[in-house]
């Protein structure tokens, strides 16, 4: 009996040591490896550099440490090809052993990467929009696709007095989200979308689509990326049209793109969840750090909200980077960022403020100036 008692006690102690050891191993003291999927090539390349800078400046603010552990950032090109994006995500996870991924930016590459991550328990903060969560691993920093364009519909009806609208959206998944969101916001107030055109990617001649705009509409809602947006603004003026224009999400219209549009862009409206030109102390501080590090402030000087959320969650877990520990924290975490209050729903979609902006010119610079704020837009 004594021997049996000793054996049982030994098993209990070993089991307890293993369980405690498991907790210790779930909180390793080594480096935290973070992956970043950035569109250095392809349709999103106009914001890639600022996206990279955002992550790096955010890590500068953290001292390249989270909960006392050194952070290593490993960057890969998502391109605009879902197969390549998944291959790069696989490399980050299986070869580099990252515990978290920032990005991708594009809706279709993000969907593919989320599908790959769905079974791996790797926390992912994607800058893309979606209609529904595709993975328990992914947190959508920009919210749902429809919520992204919803404030543009509200503003068009409520502030611009439009009652009828024509839409032009790029013919891919993000364009469908923008079309839906604007329509919901506009029509729930009483407006009517009378025309919806899908523009093929890479379209450089917008004349056929401009000619198809119905007569007497009050506003044009656009989600276009280069070269279609530049061609639209040029040809729109050539046709002599005076219908007000609002970009349902204006992030693709960077200051470099606006400069190519020139004075023709002045007065156009846009919608975005972020702007470096938001006038508050927190954003001014971020802008000052950006200027000090990179030489000038640009409209793409994004605040790395996903990175900051992750850092706060790891700090709350006392350094534990395990998926099962972090996800409940992230779902209940609310922080203040330079653009306002930010949190996730239980479904891992962002709830945040949105800004209506207008193109202005100061000296030889064209940029998006915030003119109205919509508080805490939920996913839809």
C-alpha positions as CSV (number, residue, x, y, z in Angstrom):
1,X,0.0,0.0,0.0
2,X,2.8,2.4,0.9
3,X,4.5,1.8,-2.5
4,X,1.2,2.3,-4.3
5,X,0.6,5.6,-2.4
6,X,4.1,6.8,-3.4
7,X,3.5,5.9,-7.0
8,X,0.1,7.7,-7.1
9,X,1.7,10.7,-5.4
10,X,4.5,10.7,-7.9
11,X,2.1,10.6,-10.8
12,X,0.1,13.4,-9.3
13,X,3.3,15.5,-8.8
14,X,4.5,14.8,-12.3
15,X,1.1,15.6,-13.7
16,X,1.0,18.8,-11.8
17,X,4.5,19.7,-12.9
18,X,3.5,19.1,-16.6
19,X,0.5,21.3,-16.2
20,X,2.5,24.1,-14.6
21,X,5.2,23.5,-17.2
22,X,2.5,23.9,-19.9
23,X,1.6,27.3,-18.5
24,X,5.2,28.3,-18.5
25,X,5.7,27.2,-22.1
26,X,2.6,29.1,-23.0
27,X,4.4,32.2,-21.7
28,X,7.8,31.9,-23.3
29,X,10.4,34.5,-22.5
30,X,12.0,34.5,-25.9
31,X,11.4,36.9,-28.8
32,X,7.9,37.7,-30.1
33,X,8.0,37.2,-33.8
34,X,5.4,39.2,-35.7
35,X,4.7,38.8,-39.4
36,X,3.5,41.6,-41.7
37,X,1.8,41.0,-45.1
38,X,2.1,44.2,-47.0
39,X,1.2,44.8,-50.7
40,X,4.6,46.0,-52.0
41,X,3.5,45.0,-55.5
42,X,0.0,44.9,-57.1
43,X,-3.0,47.1,-56.7
44,X,-2.3,48.1,-53.1
45,X,1.3,49.2,-53.6
46,X,0.4,53.0,-53.3
47,X,-0.1,52.6,-49.6
48,X,2.5,49.8,-48.9
49,X,5.3,52.1,-47.8
50,X,3.1,54.0,-45.3
51,X,1.7,50.7,-44.1
52,X,5.2,49.4,-43.4
53,X,6.2,52.7,-41.7
54,X,3.1,52.6,-39.6
55,X,4.1,49.2,-38.1
56,X,7.7,50.3,-37.6
57,X,6.8,53.6,-35.9
58,X,4.3,51.8,-33.7
59,X,7.1,49.4,-32.6
60,X,9.4,52.4,-32.0
61,X,6.7,53.7,-29.6
62,X,6.8,50.3,-27.9
63,X,10.6,50.2,-27.8
64,X,10.4,47.1,-29.9
65,X,9.3,45.2,-26.8
66,X,6.0,43.9,-25.6
67,X,5.6,42.8,-22.0
68,X,9.4,42.9,-21.7
69,X,10.0,40.6,-24.6
70,X,11.9,41.7,-27.7
71,X,9.8,42.0,-30.9
72,X,11.0,40.9,-34.3
73,X,9.1,42.1,-37.4
74,X,9.2,39.9,-40.5
75,X,7.7,41.5,-43.6
76,X,6.5,39.8,-46.8
77,X,4.8,41.0,-50.0
78,X,1.1,39.9,-50.2
79,X,1.0,41.1,-53.8
80,X,-2.6,41.1,-55.1
81,X,-2.6,37.4,-55.8
82,X,-4.4,35.3,-53.1
83,X,-2.3,32.2,-53.9
84,X,0.9,34.2,-53.3
85,X,-0.5,35.8,-50.2
86,X,-1.3,32.4,-48.7
87,X,2.2,31.1,-49.6
88,X,3.8,34.1,-47.8
89,X,1.5,33.5,-44.8
90,X,2.6,29.9,-44.7
91,X,6.2,30.9,-44.8
92,X,5.7,33.3,-41.9
93,X,3.9,30.7,-39.8
94,X,5.7,27.5,-40.7
95,X,9.3,28.7,-41.3
96,X,9.6,32.0,-39.4
97,X,7.4,30.8,-36.5
98,X,5.5,34.1,-36.0
99,X,2.8,34.2,-33.3
100,X,0.8,37.0,-35.0
101,X,0.3,38.4,-38.5
102,X,-0.5,42.1,-39.4
103,X,-2.3,42.4,-42.7
104,X,-3.1,41.7,-45.5
105,X,-4.6,44.9,-46.8
106,X,-6.7,43.7,-49.7
107,X,-10.1,42.1,-49.3
108,X,-9.5,39.1,-51.6
109,X,-6.0,38.3,-50.3
110,X,-7.2,38.7,-46.7
111,X,-10.0,36.2,-47.3
112,X,-7.6,33.6,-48.7
113,X,-5.1,34.1,-45.8
114,X,-7.9,33.9,-43.3
115,X,-8.9,30.5,-44.8
116,X,-5.3,29.3,-44.3
117,X,-5.1,30.5,-40.8
118,X,-8.5,29.1,-39.8
119,X,-7.1,25.9,-38.3
120,X,-3.8,27.2,-36.9
121,X,-4.7,29.5,-34.0
122,X,-2.4,32.3,-35.2
123,X,-3.9,35.8,-34.3
124,X,-4.3,37.9,-37.4
125,X,-5.1,41.7,-37.5
126,X,-6.1,42.3,-41.1
127,X,-6.5,45.8,-42.6
128,X,-9.0,44.5,-45.1
129,X,-12.8,44.5,-44.9
130,X,-15.1,41.5,-45.1
131,X,-18.8,40.7,-45.0
132,X,-18.4,38.0,-42.4
133,X,-15.6,36.6,-40.4
134,X,-13.8,33.8,-42.2
135,X,-11.7,32.6,-39.3
136,X,-11.7,32.6,-35.5
137,X,-8.1,33.7,-35.8
138,X,-8.7,37.0,-37.7
139,X,-9.6,40.4,-36.3
140,X,-10.8,42.9,-38.8
141,X,-9.3,46.3,-37.8
142,X,-11.3,48.2,-40.5
143,X,-14.6,46.4,-39.7
144,X,-17.1,44.9,-42.1
145,X,-17.2,45.8,-45.7
146,X,-20.7,47.4,-45.5
147,X,-19.9,49.4,-42.4
148,X,-16.9,50.9,-44.3
149,X,-19.1,52.7,-46.8
150,X,-22.2,53.2,-44.6
151,X,-21.2,56.7,-43.4
152,X,-20.8,57.9,-47.0
153,X,-24.4,57.1,-47.6
154,X,-25.5,58.9,-44.5
155,X,-23.6,62.0,-45.4
156,X,-24.8,62.0,-49.0
157,X,-28.4,62.0,-47.9
158,X,-28.2,64.0,-44.6
159,X,-25.6,66.7,-45.3
160,X,-25.4,66.9,-49.1
161,X,-29.2,66.7,-49.6
162,X,-28.9,64.0,-52.3
163,X,-32.0,61.9,-52.9
164,X,-30.9,59.8,-55.9
165,X,-27.4,58.3,-56.4
166,X,-25.4,56.5,-59.0
167,X,-22.6,54.2,-57.9
168,X,-19.4,53.0,-59.6
169,X,-17.4,50.3,-57.9
170,X,-14.4,48.3,-58.8
171,X,-15.5,44.8,-59.9
172,X,-14.1,42.7,-57.1
173,X,-15.0,41.8,-53.6
174,X,-14.2,45.1,-52.0
175,X,-16.3,46.9,-54.6
176,X,-19.3,44.8,-53.7
177,X,-18.8,45.7,-50.0
178,X,-18.7,49.4,-50.8
179,X,-21.8,49.3,-53.0
180,X,-23.7,47.5,-50.3
181,X,-22.6,49.8,-47.4
182,X,-23.4,53.1,-49.3
183,X,-26.8,51.7,-50.4
184,X,-27.8,50.8,-46.8
185,X,-26.8,54.2,-45.4
186,X,-28.4,56.2,-48.3
187,X,-31.6,54.2,-48.6
188,X,-32.4,53.8,-44.9
189,X,-32.6,57.6,-44.7
190,X,-35.0,57.7,-47.7
191,X,-32.7,58.0,-50.7
192,X,-32.7,55.8,-53.8
193,X,-29.7,54.3,-55.6
194,X,-30.8,54.3,-59.3
195,X,-27.6,53.0,-61.0
196,X,-24.8,50.5,-60.0
197,X,-21.9,50.0,-62.4
198,X,-19.0,47.6,-61.8
199,X,-15.7,48.8,-63.3
200,X,-13.2,46.1,-64.4
201,X,-9.8,46.2,-62.7
202,X,-7.3,48.2,-64.6
203,X,-9.8,50.3,-66.6
204,X,-8.1,53.4,-68.0
205,X,-10.9,54.8,-70.1
206,X,-13.9,55.7,-68.0
207,X,-15.9,57.4,-70.8
208,X,-18.3,54.5,-71.4
209,X,-19.2,54.4,-67.7
210,X,-19.6,58.2,-67.4
211,X,-21.9,58.2,-70.4
212,X,-24.0,55.5,-68.7
213,X,-24.7,57.7,-65.6
214,X,-28.5,58.3,-65.5
215,X,-29.6,62.0,-66.0
216,X,-30.6,64.0,-63.0
217,X,-29.0,62.0,-60.2
218,X,-28.0,64.0,-57.2
219,X,-24.7,62.4,-56.3
220,X,-22.0,59.9,-57.6
221,X,-20.6,57.4,-55.1
222,X,-17.3,55.9,-56.2
223,X,-14.9,53.2,-55.1
224,X,-12.2,53.3,-57.7
225,X,-8.5,52.6,-57.7
226,X,-5.7,53.7,-60.1
227,X,-5.8,54.1,-63.0
228,X,-9.6,54.2,-63.0
229,X,-9.9,57.0,-60.4
230,X,-7.4,59.3,-62.2
231,X,-9.1,58.6,-65.5
232,X,-12.6,59.3,-64.0
233,X,-11.7,62.7,-62.6
234,X,-10.1,63.8,-65.8
235,X,-12.9,62.6,-68.1
236,X,-15.6,63.7,-65.7
237,X,-14.5,67.3,-66.1
238,X,-14.1,66.8,-69.9
239,X,-17.8,65.8,-70.0
240,X,-18.7,69.0,-68.1
241,X,-20.6,67.1,-65.4
242,X,-21.3,69.0,-62.1
243,X,-22.8,66.1,-60.0
244,X,-21.1,66.1,-56.6
245,X,-18.7,63.1,-56.0
246,X,-18.1,61.2,-52.9
247,X,-15.5,58.4,-52.6
248,X,-17.2,55.7,-50.4
249,X,-13.7,54.9,-49.0
250,X,-11.0,57.3,-50.1
251,X,-7.8,55.5,-48.8
252,X,-6.8,54.5,-52.4
253,X,-6.7,58.2,-53.3
254,X,-3.4,58.9,-51.6
255,X,-1.8,62.4,-51.8
256,X,0.3,61.2,-54.7
257,X,-2.9,60.2,-56.6
258,X,-4.6,63.5,-55.7
259,X,-1.6,65.3,-57.1
260,X,-2.1,63.5,-60.4
261,X,-5.7,64.6,-60.4
262,X,-4.7,68.2,-59.7
263,X,-7.2,71.0,-59.2
264,X,-10.0,68.8,-60.7
265,X,-10.0,66.9,-57.4
266,X,-10.6,69.9,-55.2
267,X,-14.0,69.8,-53.4
268,X,-14.6,66.0,-53.8
269,X,-15.8,64.2,-50.7
270,X,-14.5,61.0,-49.2
271,X,-15.0,58.6,-46.3
272,X,-12.4,56.8,-44.1
273,X,-12.0,55.4,-40.6
274,X,-8.7,57.3,-40.2
275,X,-6.9,60.5,-41.1
276,X,-3.6,61.9,-40.0
277,X,-5.3,65.3,-40.1
278,X,-7.7,64.7,-37.3
279,X,-7.3,67.6,-34.9
280,X,-6.6,66.3,-31.5
281,X,-3.5,66.0,-29.2
282,X,-3.0,62.3,-29.7
283,X,-3.0,62.5,-33.5
284,X,-0.8,65.6,-33.4
285,X,1.7,63.7,-31.3
286,X,1.6,60.7,-33.7
287,X,2.0,63.1,-36.7
288,X,5.0,64.8,-35.0
289,X,6.7,61.4,-34.5
290,X,6.0,60.4,-38.1
291,X,7.5,63.7,-39.4
292,X,10.6,63.4,-37.2
293,X,11.2,59.8,-38.4
294,X,10.2,60.0,-42.1
295,X,10.7,63.7,-43.0
296,X,7.1,64.7,-43.8
297,X,3.5,63.9,-42.9
298,X,1.4,62.2,-45.6
299,X,-2.2,61.2,-45.7
300,X,-1.2,57.6,-45.5
301,X,0.4,58.0,-42.0
302,X,-1.8,55.3,-40.5
303,X,-2.0,54.6,-36.8
304,X,-1.2,50.8,-36.2
305,X,-4.4,50.1,-34.2
306,X,-4.1,46.3,-34.6
307,X,-0.5,46.3,-33.3
308,X,-1.4,48.4,-30.3
309,X,-4.4,46.2,-29.5
310,X,-2.1,43.1,-29.6
311,X,0.5,44.8,-27.4
312,X,-2.1,45.7,-24.8
313,X,-3.6,42.2,-24.8
314,X,-0.1,40.6,-24.4
315,X,0.6,43.0,-21.5
316,X,-2.7,42.1,-19.9
317,X,-1.8,38.4,-20.2
318,X,1.6,39.1,-18.6
319,X,3.5,38.0,-21.7
320,X,1.4,35.0,-22.7
321,X,1.1,35.0,-26.5
322,X,-1.0,31.9,-26.7
323,X,-4.1,32.2,-28.8
324,X,-6.5,30.8,-26.1
325,X,-5.3,33.4,-23.7
326,X,-5.3,36.4,-26.0
327,X,-8.5,36.1,-27.9
328,X,-10.9,36.6,-24.9
329,X,-8.8,39.6,-23.9
330,X,-9.0,41.1,-27.3
331,X,-12.8,40.6,-27.6
332,X,-13.2,42.7,-24.4
333,X,-10.5,45.3,-24.9
334,X,-11.4,48.9,-25.6
335,X,-8.7,51.5,-26.3
336,X,-8.4,55.2,-27.3
337,X,-6.6,55.7,-30.6
338,X,-5.9,59.1,-32.3
339,X,-9.1,58.7,-34.3
340,X,-11.4,57.8,-31.4
341,X,-12.6,54.9,-29.3
342,X,-11.8,51.4,-30.8
343,X,-13.0,48.0,-29.9
344,X,-13.9,44.6,-31.4
345,X,-17.3,42.9,-31.3
346,X,-17.5,39.3,-30.1
347,X,-17.3,38.4,-33.8
348,X,-13.9,40.2,-34.1
349,X,-15.2,43.1,-36.2
350,X,-14.1,46.7,-35.4
351,X,-16.4,49.2,-34.0
352,X,-14.9,52.7,-34.6
353,X,-15.4,56.3,-35.7
354,X,-15.5,57.3,-39.3
355,X,-14.6,60.6,-41.0
356,X,-16.0,62.4,-43.9
357,X,-13.2,64.3,-45.7
358,X,-12.9,66.8,-48.5
359,X,-10.1,67.4,-50.9
360,X,-8.3,70.8,-50.3
361,X,-5.2,72.4,-51.7
362,X,-2.6,74.2,-49.6
363,X,0.3,75.5,-51.6
364,X,1.1,72.8,-54.0
365,X,-0.3,70.0,-51.8
366,X,-3.6,68.2,-52.2
367,X,-5.0,66.3,-49.3
368,X,-8.1,65.0,-47.6
369,X,-9.3,67.3,-44.8
370,X,-11.7,65.9,-42.1
371,X,-15.0,67.8,-42.0
372,X,-17.4,65.5,-40.1
373,X,-17.2,62.6,-37.7
374,X,-19.6,59.6,-37.3
375,X,-19.3,57.9,-34.0
376,X,-18.9,54.2,-33.4
377,X,-20.1,52.6,-36.6
378,X,-20.8,49.0,-36.0
379,X,-20.4,46.1,-38.4
380,X,-23.3,45.3,-40.7
